[in-house]
Amino acid sequence: MASSVHIVGGGVIGLSCAWELSRNGHDVTVVAPAPGRDGASWVAAGMLAPVTEAQFGESTLTAILLEGSRLWPGFAAALEGVTGQSIGYDTTGTVTVALDASDRASLDDLLAYQHSLGLTAHRRSATECRGLVPALSPALRGGIEVPGDHQVDNRALLLALVAACGKAGVRFLEAAVTEVAAGPELVLADGRRLHPEHVLLAAGTGLAAIRGLEVTGLPAVRPVKGHILRLGPPGAGHGEPTPLLDRTVRGLVHGRSVYLVPRHDGSVVVGATVEERGDDSAVRTGAVHDLLCDARAIVPGVDELELREAATGMRPATPDNTPCIGWTALEGVAAALGHYRNGILLSPLTAAAVVDLLGRRPVAPLIQALAPA
Ligand SMILES: Cc1cc2nc3c(=O)[nH]c(=O)nc-3n(C[C@H](O)[C@H](O)[C@H](O)COP(=O)(O)OP(=O)(O)OC[C@H]3O[C@@H](n4cnc5c(N)ncnc54)[C@H](O)[C@@H]3O)c2cc1C
């Protein structure tokens, strides 16, 4: 059953839902100040990592991440096919390495946990790791190879989603929503009032500033800050750069996590801190220093790259760190929020679930468990 839907939010969740809803016959408008150009989605690393993101005690979330990962090949092919734009989807795999003996012990615990969940991950010696990634430091204590953890260029993904939405007839209203009311009704910052049949709230951490949500039954969404760096090969005059890495490298460096995600253009994304600091988005020198130190400890060639960008982003997190997807207690208003560390990975799964929801079809049991109620 097709309807008119206004989506509040133009990050990866709002845009992927907009595209899929539109492809399924809905009349879709995205309401956001800068669709495809802001939010956590713009700064993210783009890892599609159900295995290396598996955390102790979060096996339900891991099952959701695995399901999300399963949809990526079809989603990427459809998006690239319809737009003719590359999104840098790369399935080469991931290696996680340990710097010292204690890091090795932690990785072995993690590997045992990954195996207890039936995940595919292989213990590798330092020599084997360097066989997979020649740029690794000789000083490492080995690691884990995870062939099923992949990546996408999140910025190329957002640009392609905006293009695909445009081709599918999605309208964009570059404005901020200040209030949601019964009807449903959306109130914009300039005072305009909109009355679509359905509203989908996908505003990430921006949710907190929208009035009228007390009656929705939605959980609070808190910002979890992440510092992230973008490095690139030195500029003109240095010849054609040889890419430093051909796959994602994650590392434990004296107990601290770091990752390096290579892009097809030779640049490398280095991340990320995980900080509970409320709304503070300042880029701090200490965090930049720590990320660079940890990255060069496992991949010394980082020293030769240019620092192109140091940024922070706010991961939208619910109290239990799992996403919230479903109808709210306010008639006609649905939500797709709180994707925390894995919103890029979960965008195709979320979009498919939202198509079922708005089509009034039953959603998969895994998704039912994420309903606001
Ligand atoms: C440093 C960092 C690294 C990350 N790395 C990864 C990774 O490797 N893999 C992965 O899967 N995930 C990663 N994530 C997480 C991922 O970025 C998020 O889960 C995801 O981007 C959330 O998408 P979203 O669309 O819900 O929110 P956002 O991308 O934050 O988008 C929110 C949108 O809502 C709009 N908005 C806000 N308020 C309003 C309002 N009042 N009215 C209208 N519009 C509004 C904003 O302008 C924006 O367009 C990372 C996050 C960070 C910060």
Ligand as a Chemical Component Dictionary entry (heavy atoms), coordinates in Angstrom:
data_LIG
# 
_chem_comp.id                   LIG 
_chem_comp.type                 NON-POLYMER 
_chem_comp.pdbx_formal_charge   0 
_chem_comp.three_letter_code    LIG 
# 
loop_
_chem_comp_atom.comp_id 
_chem_comp_atom.atom_id 
_chem_comp_atom.alt_atom_id 
_chem_comp_atom.type_symbol 
_chem_comp_atom.charge 
_chem_comp_atom.model_Cartn_x 
_chem_comp_atom.model_Cartn_y 
_chem_comp_atom.model_Cartn_z 
_chem_comp_atom.pdbx_ordinal 
LIG C1  C1  C 0 33.896 8.353  13.598 1  
LIG C2  C2  C 0 32.796 7.445  13.130 2  
LIG C3  C3  C 0 33.113 6.309  12.401 3  
LIG C4  C4  C 0 32.094 5.443  11.989 4  
LIG N1  N1  N 0 32.428 4.343  11.242 5  
LIG C5  C5  C 0 31.446 3.509  10.818 6  
LIG C6  C6  C 0 31.766 2.389  10.024 7  
LIG O1  O1  O 0 32.925 2.158  9.701  8  
LIG N2  N2  N 0 30.766 1.571  9.624  9  
LIG C7  C7  C 0 29.456 1.809  9.966  10 
LIG O2  O2  O 0 28.576 1.013  9.579  11 
LIG N3  N3  N 0 29.123 2.880  10.730 12 
LIG C8  C8  C 0 30.088 3.724  11.165 13 
LIG N4  N4  N 0 29.776 4.788  11.945 14 
LIG C9  C9  C 0 28.389 4.944  12.393 15 
LIG C10 C10 C 0 27.523 5.553  11.317 16 
LIG O3  O3  O 0 28.172 6.686  10.809 17 
LIG C11 C11 C 0 26.159 5.923  11.896 18 
LIG O4  O4  O 0 25.566 4.831  12.543 19 
LIG C12 C12 C 0 25.234 6.371  10.758 20 
LIG O5  O5  O 0 25.861 7.335  9.959  21 
LIG C13 C13 C 0 23.917 6.910  11.291 22 
LIG O6  O6  O 0 23.189 7.387  10.200 23 
LIG P1  P1  P 0 21.916 8.304  10.389 24 
LIG O7  O7  O 0 21.404 8.590  9.029  25 
LIG O8  O8  O 0 21.004 7.677  11.385 26 
LIG O9  O9  O 0 22.462 9.616  11.122 27 
LIG P2  P2  P 0 23.326 10.829 10.516 28 
LIG O10 O10 O 0 24.267 10.383 9.487  29 
LIG O11 O11 O 0 23.881 11.560 11.682 30 
LIG O12 O12 O 0 22.249 11.724 9.776  31 
LIG C14 C14 C 0 21.273 12.439 10.494 32 
LIG C15 C15 C 0 20.572 13.330 9.488  33 
LIG O13 O13 O 0 19.467 13.968 10.127 34 
LIG C16 C16 C 0 19.511 15.356 9.833  35 
LIG N5  N5  N 0 18.844 16.077 10.912 36 
LIG C17 C17 C 0 19.227 16.216 12.185 37 
LIG N6  N6  N 0 18.340 16.960 12.860 38 
LIG C18 C18 C 0 17.367 17.281 11.962 39 
LIG C19 C19 C 0 16.175 18.046 12.059 40 
LIG N7  N7  N 0 15.785 18.614 13.195 41 
LIG N8  N8  N 0 15.409 18.188 10.956 42 
LIG C20 C20 C 0 15.763 17.610 9.783  43 
LIG N9  N9  N 0 16.892 16.862 9.650  44 
LIG C21 C21 C 0 17.676 16.716 10.725 45 
LIG C22 C22 C 0 20.998 15.677 9.731  46 
LIG O14 O14 O 0 21.185 16.908 9.081  47 
LIG C23 C23 C 0 21.459 14.455 8.947  48 
LIG O15 O15 O 0 21.185 14.630 7.566  49 
LIG C24 C24 C 0 30.751 5.713  12.339 50 
LIG C25 C25 C 0 30.436 6.871  13.021 51 
LIG C26 C26 C 0 31.439 7.741  13.429 52 
LIG C27 C27 C 0 31.073 9.009  14.138 53 
# 
loop_
_chem_comp_bond.comp_id 
_chem_comp_bond.atom_id_1 
_chem_comp_bond.atom_id_2 
_chem_comp_bond.value_order 
_chem_comp_bond.pdbx_ordinal 
LIG C1  C2  SING 1  
LIG C2  C3  SING 2  
LIG C2  C26 DOUB 3  
LIG C3  C4  DOUB 4  
LIG C4  N1  SING 5  
LIG C4  C24 SING 6  
LIG N1  C5  DOUB 7  
LIG C5  C6  SING 8  
LIG C5  C8  SING 9  
LIG C6  O1  DOUB 10 
LIG C6  N2  SING 11 
LIG N2  C7  SING 12 
LIG C7  O2  DOUB 13 
LIG C7  N3  SING 14 
LIG N3  C8  DOUB 15 
LIG C8  N4  SING 16 
LIG N4  C9  SING 17 
LIG N4  C24 SING 18 
LIG C9  C10 SING 19 
LIG C10 O3  SING 20 
LIG C10 C11 SING 21 
LIG C11 O4  SING 22 
LIG C11 C12 SING 23 
LIG C12 O5  SING 24 
LIG C12 C13 SING 25 
LIG C13 O6  SING 26 
LIG O6  P1  SING 27 
LIG P1  O7  DOUB 28 
LIG P1  O8  SING 29 
LIG P1  O9  SING 30 
LIG O9  P2  SING 31 
LIG P2  O10 DOUB 32 
LIG P2  O11 SING 33 
LIG P2  O12 SING 34 
LIG O12 C14 SING 35 
LIG C14 C15 SING 36 
LIG C15 O13 SING 37 
LIG C15 C23 SING 38 
LIG O13 C16 SING 39 
LIG C16 N5  SING 40 
LIG C16 C22 SING 41 
LIG N5  C17 SING 42 
LIG N5  C21 SING 43 
LIG C17 N6  DOUB 44 
LIG N6  C18 SING 45 
LIG C18 C19 SING 46 
LIG C18 C21 DOUB 47 
LIG C19 N7  SING 48 
LIG C19 N8  DOUB 49 
LIG N8  C20 SING 50 
LIG C20 N9  DOUB 51 
LIG N9  C21 SING 52 
LIG C22 O14 SING 53 
LIG C22 C23 SING 54 
LIG C23 O15 SING 55 
LIG C24 C25 DOUB 56 
LIG C25 C26 SING 57 
LIG C26 C27 SING 58 
# 
